[in-house]
Amino acid sequence: MQDTHEIDLASYTAQDLDSYRGGLAGLTRREFLEYCIGIAATMGLSSTVGIRMAEAATSGLRPPVIWLHGQECTGCTESLLRSQHPTLEALILDTISLDYHETLCAGAGRQAEAHKHKVMEEYAGKYVLVTEGATPTKDGGIYCKVAGRPYIEQLREAAEGAAAIIAIGSCAAWGGIQAADPNPTGARATHEVLEGRIVVNIPGCPPSPYNFLSTVLYLLTFNKPPELDGENRPKFAYGRLIHENCERRPHFDAGRFALEFGDYGHRQGFCLYKIGCKGPETYANCPAIGFGDVGAGAWPVGTGAPCFGCTMQQTGFRKPIHALADVKTFAPPTAFPEVNSAKGQSITPAAAAVAAGAAGVLVGAGAVAMTKLGGAPTDEPTRDDES
């Protein structure tokens, strides 16, 4: 029987889509096509682009990938291990060629390092470099070494021959927790160390693996990164505030907030703004895409934990956890009773002030209306009274 991995995919036509099961996580090519069209839709692109992505991913032209680890917890890799559409083995065996990854390497020690340098030499200008983790720069970068060499040296060496560079996770994208004050190791982001190079940032702690996978598929298809924002993040993933798509947003608009963990509002699923949720100032697609492929609500706020703004350099690991977010849209309404007010309790001063203002507006409007009808009322009797 012919090995399905050796089938010439270029010879397949649209009618043959269901007959290919080459290792795309057990998917038929039609199912994989549907997945790619879905990826294109999440990026705001047409279904035609999804078809082109599927063709690029199954064309047999698998770009070599070198994946480096700096100062990090391997959480980004752990998140990628749990992706299902496609699975990790489909990604690294059928979509890309993951030639070096310190966590997933079959080899070790000198063998692994020798293979990395071989790939860098043979595919100079053609491989994709992925960085996970911050880069320590203080004291010559001695605070993170791999194979006896400072990580910063290995990063710069690998970047020289890279066709594209992707920084996955907040640590690689902007320094993460390692770069938080007082930053004793001088931890810096990948793009800060590789000045003059375009580095596609996929921040998050960890980011959704599909933001990374979608970016890789786009690179495979168009040989360039997707549209980026001012911080080199893909706009399809980081173009909207978390606050805009949060399932708790209606509670925010209605003035219903949890005031502490475990209180009535928290148990009822009310908005977490007042206990430090940074969703109103954080740009990411977490509520729309979720984590772990386990259904809706599988993200921090969905499980009752406030967003701490891990995709934002000036928010995550910078602002205190319980500090209120800087609301980018509009502030929470004040004309509502507090969420924990006892029954029969009077309204809050803020609500009373708003109500008084509204009453004043109504009185003023009434006076204007009377004036238009012929003047203000007097105590003089009317003709009907005289009769």
N, C-alpha and C positions, 0 to 999 in steps of 0.2 A: 504493500500500500504506500502511495506517495505521501511523504511528510507534508502536512499542510503548511508548514513554515517555508517550504521551498516552492510553493505555488507562485507563479508569475501573476501578481495582483494586477499588473498593468493590462493583462489580457482579459480581465473580467469586465463584463458589461453590466448594465443596470438590471438585466434579467437574472444575473448570476449572484445577486447580493446575498441571498439566503443560503447559498451553498458554501460560503467561506466561513470557516470557524478557526481562523489562524491563531488563536491565542489572545483575542481581544476580550480577556476575562470570561471566556465562554460565550461571548455575544456573537450573533451572526453579524455579517457586515451591514445588513439593513438596520439592526438594532444599534450598532455603533454609529451609523449615519444619523439616526434619530438623536443619539446623544450629542453628536457634534452640532446638529441643528439647534438643539437646546442650548448648548454652550454659546453659539452665535447669538441666540436670542437674548441671553443674559448680558451679552456685551453690547446689545443694541444694534446688532447687525442682521442682515437679511438671511433667509434660509439658504440662499445660494452660497453665501460665505461658509455656512455649515457644511455644505457638500464639498466645497474646496478644502476645508479642514480635514474632513474624513479621507479625501483622496490623498492629501499630503501625509497624513498619519499612517496610511497603509500603503504608501508608495514604495517602501523598502529603503528609502533614503533616510536612514536613522542618524541624526547628528550625535556625535560623541559628547558626553557630558562629564565634566569634572566637578565634583561637589566637595567643597572645603568646609571644615568646621573650625570656628574660632571660639570665642568665649560665649558659650550658650549651654542650654540644658538638653538639647536634642529634641525639644518639644515639637519643632517644625517637622522633623523627620517622622516623629511618632504620629503626628496628625496625618502626614502623607501615607503612612502605613495603613491607615484606616479608611482610605478613600476606596470607593467601590465602582466608580464610573469614569474611567476604568480603574481596575485594581492596580496596585503598585507593580506587580509582576508584568501586567499587560503594558504598563507605561514604560518600564525599563527594558523589557525584552522585545516589545513590538513597536513602540512609538519612538523611543530614544534609546541610545546605548549608554547606559550608566557605567562608565569605565572606571571611575574612582569615587568612592564614598566611604569614609572611614568607619561608618556604622555598618554598612551593608557589604563591604568588600569580602569576597571569598578568601583572598589572600591576606597576608599581614606582614608587618615589618618591612624589611628591605624589598621583598617581593612586590608588595603593594606600591611602594614608592617608585620602584623601577618601572612598573607598568604605567604609573601616572606620567612619568617623564617620557616614556615611549609614545604615549598617546599625544602628549603636548608637542612632540617633535613631528610625528607623522601627520597630525591633523592641524598643524599651525594655521591659524586664521579661519578654522572651520568648526572648532568645538565651542560648546556653551559652558560658561563658568557659572556655577551656582555657589553663593556664599551663605553660610548659616552661622550666625554669631558675630559679636562685635570684634573689633581689632584693637588689641592693646598697643599703645604707641610709646608709653613712658619707658624710660631706661632701655631703649632699643627693642621694645616689644618682648622682653624676657618673660612676661607673665603668662604667655601662652606659647608653648612650643610643640611642634609635631616632628617626629623623627630627628630630634635634636636641633631643629632650626626654628627660629621665631616665626610665628604664624604670619606676621606682616611681610616677611621676606617671601614666603611661599605664595601669599596672595598676589603680590606684585609680579612675581615670576609667572604665575598662571594667567594673570590678566593680560600679559603682553601678547599672547597668541590667541586670545579668545575672540570669537566673532560676536558674541553677545554675553552680557553679564547680568545675572539676576540675583538680587539680595533678598532672601526669603526670611521673614520674621522681623520683629521690631529691633532685635539686637543688631542684625546686619543692616537694616534699613536706616536706623538712626541711633544706634548705640544701646538701646534697651536699658535694662536695670543696671548693667555694668557701668553705663555712662552717667547714672544718677549721682548727684552730689554725695560725697566729695570726689567721686571718680578716681580712686587711688591708682588705677592702672593706666589712666589716660585712654580709656576705651573710646573708639570712634566708629562711625558708620563706614561701610565699604566705600561709598562714593566719596567720603571725605579723605580716605587714604589713596584712592585712585583718581586723583584730580585730573580733569580733562576727559574722562571716560564717561559715557552714558551708562548708568547703572539703573536697571528697572527695579524699583523697590516694591516688595510685596509685604508690607508691615502687618503685624498682628502677633499676639502672644498666646497661642500660635495663630497664624492666618488660616483661613479656610483653604484646604488643599486645592479646591477647585479654582481659586483665584490664580494659583500657580499653574495648574494644569491648563487652564484657559489661555494664560499668557504663553505657555510653551506651544500650544496648538496654533496660536496666532503667529508666533515666530516661525514655526515650521511651514506655515502656509504662505506668508507674505515676506519672509526674510527681513522683517523689521518688527519692533515692538508695537503693541497697540497704542492708541492715543493716550498720552500721559498728562498728568496735571503738573503744577509747578514744583511738586516734590518728587517727580518721576514715578508716581504711582499710576497704575492703569485706571483710567476714568470709569471704566465699566464697573469696577469694584469699589472705588473710593470716591465716586463723584456725588454721592448723596449722604446726607446726615442719617445716622442710625435712628435718630428721633423721628424721621419722616416715615419710616416703615415699621416702627416698633408696635407690637400688638398691644402695648400698654398706653399708647398715645391717646386714645379716647379718654382714659382716666386723667391724664395730664390736662386735656382741654376742659374736662368737667370739674377740675379742682379736687380730684380724689387722690390722695398720696399716702403711702406708707411713711410713718414717721420714725419707726425703728424696726429692727429685724424681729419678726415674730408677732408684731402687733396685729390688730384687726385688719388694717389696710394691707399689710404685707401678706396676710393669709388669704385675702380676697383678690390678690393680684393687682392691686392699685399701682399707680406710677411710683417709681423708685427715685425720682428726682431729689426729693428732700433727704434721702439718706446717701446722697453722693453719686448718683448715676450721671455719667459724663456723656450719655447718648446725645443730648442736645448740642454738643460741640464736637462730636466725633464723626468723622467721615469713614464709613465702611458699610458693607452689605451683609453684615452678620445676621440681622433678623430675616432677611430675604432668602439666604442660602443655607444657614444653619451649619451644624457640625455633626459628624459621625453617621450621617445617612440613617438617622433613627426617627425622622419625622419632624413636624412643626414644633417650635418652641425649644429646640435643642441648641440653645446658645445662652450666654450668661444671664441676660435679663429674663429670658424665657423660663429659666430655672430659679429665679428669685434673687440673683446676685447682680448688683449694680454694675453697669459698664464702667471700666476705669480708664477708658480712652487709650488702649494700647497701640492703636494705629497712628496716634498723634504725638509728635515729638515733644511738644510743650505740655502735654496732658498726662499720658501714662508714665508712671514712675517719677513724675514731677509734682503733680498736684496731690495734696492729701486726699486719702480715699473718701472722706466724708465732706470734703469741700464741695460747694454747689457749683454746677457747671455754668459756663457762660453761654446762655441760651442764644443761639444764632437766629432763631425765628422770632418768637415773642415770649415774654415772661409768663409764668403761670398766672392764671386768673386769681384775683383777690376777693371777688364778690361772692365767695362761698364760705360756709361754715368750715371750721377745721375738721379734719377727718376723724379726730378722736373726741369731738365735743359730746358731752353728756346730753341725754334727751332733755329738752326744755331749757337748755342753756341759751343765753342770748347770743346773737350773732357777734362775730369778731369786730373789733374797732374798724378794721379796713372795710369789712362788708357794710358796717353801719355808715361809714363815710360815703361809700359808693351809693348806698340807698338814699342817704340824705341828699346827695348831689342829684340823684335821679328825681327825688321829690321836688327839689328846687327847680329843676328843669320843667317839671309838669306845672308847677305853680306859675312860673314865668310864661309858659306857653298858654296857660289859661288866661292870664292877664292880657297877653297880646291878642288872643281871640276876642275877649270882651271889648278891647279897644277897637278892633275892626268892626264889631257889631254896633258901635255907636257910643263908646265911651265906657268908663269904669262905672260900676254900680254905685248908687247913692241911697241914702235913707229916706228920700222923698217918696211919698205914696204915689202909686200909678193910678190911672183913671179907673181901673178895675177895682182898686182898693176903695176909691171914693164912692163907687156905686154900691 
